[in-house]
Amino acid sequence: MTDSEDADSEAPAEEDLPEDLDVADPDHEFSSGQGFGEPYEGFDLDPPELDVDPDQVDPVDSRVVADTLDERSVNNEAVDADELIGVGLSYMGINRNEQAADTFERAARYADDENLEQEAWVNKGIAHGEMEEWDAAVGAHREAIFVAEDGDHEAAAQTNLAYALWEFGEDEQAYEHAEEAVRVDKRLPQAWYNLGFIENERERPEQALDALDNAIRLGFQQADVYEEKTRALEALGRDEEAAEVAEQADELRTEQERELVDE
């Protein structure tokens, strides 16, 4: 009610009140109404499906609602995890790595095949690595190894875990997983390259050279591998060979840059 309405309203005259009502009686009992039952339950507009344990879920995590709805309303069989992995790879192709990581995680959740789930976790780890989120990358690669022991992508998980651990400052663990990767799959060139890189960093040029030559023989034709081989040769005092390999590295680097411009 506004102030002007207060001014216009008139209080009831005392003579209009019932004779038996003593307005000055402090002991008069007024009706308290029906009230709320005990215990009182507050109003809640959220459906029960969205109930979450605040001890387990960050209340400001906006993805919780979407994930909860997904789990309750989406049939796993209706989701093609393989297609989701393809979508994630497309995101990575345009450097949208955060969306890629989320997509790979969804693919892993809906995968009904352990090898497909392992592939999704490996790709999620790589996406986090592209964003230099090494802690998250390590976690994803460890999950990949856990979900499918001796799986099709175990070597890829091991070598990418080695790289993430190295970047995270866990040198010794990185070396162990780099060695494990080539033990699991001796024909994975990226695994030999990562091992060669770590051997160079550990100042073991002979072992680095062996690993890098294996990577090249298996088809790893990128400037990086030749640059690492140059380092190993220089450390061994084989300067002439190192100069030749350095030229190959420069040629490959120029070719790679040209391809990027053409794209």
Buried (B, 14 or more C-beta within 10 A) or exposed (E): EEEEEEEEEEEEEEEEEEEEEEEEEEEEEEEEEEEEEEEEEEEEEEEEEEEBEEEEEEEEEEEBEEBBEBEEEEEEEEBEBEEBBEBBBEBBEEEBBBBBBBBBBBBBBBBEEBBBBBBBBBBBBBBBBBBEBBEBBBBBBBBBBEBBEEBBBBBBBBBBBBBBBBBBEBEEBBBBBBBBBBEBBEEBBBBBBBBBBBBBBBEBBEBBBBBBBBBBEBEBBBBBBBBBBBBBBBBBEBEEBBEBBBEBBBEBBEEEEEEEEEE
